[in-house]
Structure formats: C-alpha cells, structure tokens
Amino acid sequence: MQQISSVTLADQNLILIAFSQLWEQEDIGQLSALLFAKLDEARIIEKVKGADREYLRFNYQQEYLIMHFESYSNACWIETEDQLASLSLATIAKKLTP
C-alpha cells in the first residue's frame, strides 16, 4: 500500500512529496486521494491529464494551488498558482508530513 515517505517545504513556495513505492501514471488517482484525504478543506477545481504528467488545481484556505504528478520521474509537488510565497503551503506540508 502506497504511503507518503517524505514532505519537504522548499523556499516557502513549493512542497516536494515522495511516496514509499515507485508509481505509474495509472496510480495518480490513488496518490491524489491519499493526499487530499489529509487536506479536508481542499476543493479540487480542475484536473488536467497529459501524456506523462497530470495536475490538479485546487483551492485551500482561499488560495489557488496546483498539485503536479510526473510519472517518468516519479515526481510530485505542490506549488502556488501565481508562484508567490504562501502561508497555506506551510500548513499543507505539516498536514502531509508522515
């Protein structure tokens, strides 16, 4: 079963998320559900699916954020929509930290 293995807040504008096992693009639904289960106030606005990447735009504490998944590199990160520092990211990082 997939779990969050690490969460890193980088420069107050980016959260890097690592999972306990390698994952494929078809696992993104499960991974995003795992993350959003810890963010009960989040509201998904849009899902965009590409060839090797997917992202979900969501609203959290009146801020717009983007959760990215890149399957080739097994990368997952959350950033603000406008690339500015965010108070919400620190809160999200704490909620996601295993």
LUMMAR-631785 format. One record per residue (C-alpha): residue number from 1; residue in three letters; x, y, z. Coordinates in pm, 1 decimal, decimal comma. Example, Ala and Ser with C-alpha at 12.3 -4.5 7.8 and 13.67 -1.06 7.14 Angstrom:
1:Ala:1230,0:-450,0:780,0
2:Ser:1367,0:-106,0:714,0
END
This chain:
1:Met:0,0:0,0:0,0
2:Gln:131,4:340,6:-101,3
3:Gln:224,9:587,8:173,5
4:Ile:384,4:930,1:192,5
5:Ser:752,8:882,7:278,1
6:Ser:868,6:1246,9:289,4
7:Val:742,4:1602,2:254,5
8:Thr:977,8:1896,0:203,7
9:Leu:881,6:2263,3:202,1
10:Ala:1126,4:2442,5:-29,4
11:Asp:1159,9:2821,3:-23,0
12:Gln:804,4:2874,5:106,5
13:Asn:662,6:2829,9:-245,4
14:Leu:697,2:2458,8:-322,3
15:Ile:623,2:2129,0:-145,0
16:Leu:810,2:1820,5:-266,7
17:Ile:636,9:1490,3:-190,2
18:Ala:788,7:1141,4:-208,4
19:Phe:598,4:815,5:-180,0
20:Ser:705,3:483,9:-29,2
21:Gln:695,1:294,6:-360,1
22:Leu:752,9:367,2:-727,1
23:Trp:431,7:454,1:-908,4
24:Glu:290,4:471,4:-1259,3
25:Gln:55,0:722,4:-1419,7
26:Glu:-244,3:496,1:-1354,2
27:Asp:-169,2:528,1:-979,0
28:Ile:-216,2:906,6:-972,9
29:Gly:-583,9:880,7:-877,0
30:Gln:-490,1:677,0:-567,9
31:Leu:-199,5:906,6:-481,0
32:Ser:-403,5:1224,9:-510,9
33:Ala:-681,2:1068,1:-299,7
34:Leu:-420,2:984,7:-32,4
35:Leu:-301,3:1346,4:-27,7
36:Phe:-644,3:1510,7:-40,6
37:Ala:-768,5:1285,7:242,4
38:Lys:-527,5:1479,2:465,9
39:Leu:-645,4:1816,2:331,4
40:Asp:-1010,5:1810,4:426,9
41:Glu:-1063,8:2179,8:341,7
42:Ala:-927,0:2146,8:-13,2
43:Arg:-1160,9:2172,1:-309,7
44:Ile:-1046,5:2038,0:-647,9
45:Ile:-1124,0:2282,1:-927,8
46:Glu:-967,6:2119,1:-1232,5
47:Lys:-785,7:1801,6:-1338,3
48:Val:-558,7:1805,1:-1642,1
49:Lys:-414,3:1482,8:-1781,7
50:Gly:-118,7:1472,0:-2021,0
51:Ala:99,2:1201,5:-2172,3
52:Asp:327,7:1164,7:-1870,1
53:Arg:204,8:1439,9:-1637,2
54:Glu:-112,5:1526,3:-1455,2
55:Tyr:-202,3:1817,7:-1238,6
56:Leu:-489,3:1916,9:-1015,9
57:Arg:-576,2:2279,2:-947,9
58:Phe:-734,3:2320,8:-607,8
59:Asn:-843,0:2580,2:-357,7
60:Tyr:-719,7:2568,4:1,6
61:Gln:-766,2:2841,1:261,1
62:Gln:-865,3:3090,7:-8,7
63:Glu:-552,6:3026,0:-215,3
64:Tyr:-524,2:2855,7:-551,8
65:Leu:-262,0:2581,4:-570,7
66:Ile:-151,3:2314,9:-815,4
67:Met:-61,9:1953,8:-732,9
68:His:166,8:1808,6:-1002,1
69:Phe:244,7:1444,5:-1079,8
70:Glu:513,3:1345,1:-1331,1
71:Ser:517,9:970,6:-1384,5
72:Tyr:851,5:932,1:-1567,7
73:Ser:1046,3:1076,1:-1276,2
74:Asn:800,7:972,1:-1000,6
75:Ala:788,1:1338,7:-900,8
76:Cys:506,9:1500,5:-706,5
77:Trp:493,6:1860,6:-590,8
78:Ile:250,8:2132,2:-486,7
79:Glu:301,0:2496,7:-574,2
80:Thr:101,9:2815,7:-569,8
81:Glu:-72,7:2909,5:-889,8
82:Asp:97,1:3250,0:-901,9
83:Gln:445,4:3131,1:-789,3
84:Leu:443,1:3362,4:-484,0
85:Ala:519,1:3260,3:-126,8
86:Ser:217,6:3116,3:52,2
87:Leu:118,9:3067,2:414,2
88:Ser:-102,5:2776,6:308,8
89:Leu:192,3:2573,3:183,4
90:Ala:345,9:2554,3:530,9
91:Thr:12,4:2433,0:670,0
92:Ile:-26,0:2177,2:390,9
93:Ala:329,9:2049,7:440,5
94:Lys:260,6:1992,8:811,7
95:Lys:-64,8:1808,5:738,8
96:Leu:101,1:1582,6:481,2
97:Thr:416,7:1504,2:678,9
98:Pro:416,5:1138,8:784,9
END
